Amino acid sequence: MRMLFTTTSGAGHFLPLVPLAEAARAAGHDVAVAAPEESTAMVEGAGFAHLPFGGVPPDDPGRAEVFRQRPTLSEQEARALFGREIFGRLNTSAALPGTTRAVSEWQPDLVVSEAAEFSGLLAAEVVGLPRLRVHRGSPASGSIPTPPARRYGPRPRSPTSRMPSTSPGTTGRRCCASGIHGTGA
């Protein structure tokens, strides 16, 4: 089986995926990691093939606005803002073209995404692949919105059309106590 792991930048997002990716590889599966371009050394240093995608530039006005607001917000408000704007909108929008390309070219059988990385889930949904979302902490924290797909328009008529929206009331199935959620194809 070919397993594509997707993550946002930063060791705190990538490293929790490593034991699962290593176990998959040890079990004989082909493993690659789609991550922002600046993650090359980290991903390859962990021994995985890196399929890079674009990230949000540090000087992006939307990103700067979110960071400008941070000092004025409570911790809960800041988490909600970062989850919605940084992870749900900016990172997803920047990553989606590259992640879609990685899914199309590498042709995985399963996409496994870190909790704050949504483009892998969306790219998998478009082509009907099963996908898992791995939480590095408590999925009940509510700091990261689930799912952001509704921002990308109505469900496509074919896998090559626009990005999908999720069906109302659809949620991932929790498959174990470790914070791994899955949705089938």
N, C-alpha and C positions, 0 to 999 in steps of 0.2 A: 504494500500500500504506500502511496505517496502522500505525505503529510506536510502541509504548508502551515507553519506557525507565523503569526503576524503580531507585531508589537510596535508600540510607539518608542520614541528614543528614551534613553536613560536606563541605567542598570536596574533601578527599582521596578521597571516594567518588564524588562527582558529576562533578568536572572530567575524570577519565579517560574518561567517557562522551561528553563534549561533541564531540570530533572525529568520532566515529562518528555521533552524532545530526546534526551539521551536514552530514556527507557524505550521510546518508540524505535530509535535507531538500533539499540541493543536487541530488540525483538525482530529485527530484520527489515524494518520499514525505511523507505527513503525519506529523508527529512531536509527541508530547506526553511529558511527564515526570511520573510519579507519584513523589512524595517526601514526607517528613514536612512538616507544616504550617510549621515554622520554616524551611523551605528556600525559601519563596516568593520572596524577594528574589534569592537566588542563581539559581534556575531561570529566573525571568522576566528577570533581568538578563542571562542568557545568550541570551535571545531565544526561549524555549520556553514553551508553554502548561504551566501547573502544575496537576496534579490531586492535591490534598493528601490525605494520609492521616495517621492518628494516630501519635504517637510515644510513647515511654516517658518519663513525667515524671522530671525529675532527682531528685525525692525518692522515687521508687518503691523500696520496701523490697528487692525482688530486685536491683535495680540497685545500690543502696547496699551490699548484701552482697558483690556481686562486686568493687566498688571497695575495700571494706574488706579483702578477701583479697589484693589485688594486691601489696602490699609483702612479703608472706610467701612469694611464689611465684617460681620461676625464670622467665626470659623465656619459655621453651617452655610451662611450665605456665600462665602468665598468658595467653598467646595461645590456648591450648586452652580455658581457662575463658571468656575473652571471646568466642571464636568460638561456643562451645556455648551459653552463658547469655545474653549480650547480643545477638549477631546471630541465633543459631539459635532462641532461645526468646522472650526479651522483645520485641525489635524485631519479630520475625515475628508474634507474637501481637497486638501493638498495631497493626501495619500491615495485617494481613490483611483486616479488614472494609472499609477504605477502598480497598485495592488491588483487591479483588474487585468493589467498586462501580465503580471506574474501568474495569476490563475490561468489565463488564456495560454501562455507560453509553456509554463511548467506542468500544467494539467494535473493538479493534485486530486486525490480521491477524497480528502478531508481537509478542511481549513480549521485551524485551532488558533483563536485570537485571545490575546491578553485583554482583560476587562476594559481597559481604556482605549482599545484600538478597534474601531468599528468598520473600517474600510474592508477588512478581510471578510467579515460577516456579510457585508453588502455584496461584494464581488462573488462570494460563494452562492448567495441566494439567487443572483442573476442567472447563473448557469445550473442551478439546481443541485449544488453539492451539499452534503451534510457539513455542519459546522458546529464547533464547540467554542464556548466562551469561558476562559479560565480566570477566576477571581484570585487575586493575590491576598485578599483579606476578606472581610465579611461582606457578602453580596447584599446584606440588608442595610448597609450604611446609607444608601440613597444618594451618594455623592456623584455617581455617574449615571446619566440617564440611559434608559433602555427602552427601545432601540432608537437610533436617530434616523432610521430609514425613511420615515415620513417626510423628511426634508427634501427628498429627491424625487417626489412626484408619484404618480399612480403606478401600479404594478404594470410591468411591460407585457406586451403581447408576445414577444419573442425574446430569447436570451440576448439578442444583439441590440435591443432597443434601450430606452432610458432606464435609469436606476429604479428599483422597486420601492414601494412602500410596504409596510407590514400590514397584515390583515388586522382589523380591529380586534382587540381582545387576545391576540396571539402572544404568547410568551414562551421563552425557552423552557424546556423540561429540566428540572434539577435531577441529575443522575447520580449524585453521590454527595456526601457531606463535605467534600473537599472544595466546594465552590465551583465545580465544573458544571456548566449548563450546556445542553445540546439542543439543536433543532435539526430535524431530518430534512432530507431533500424532498 
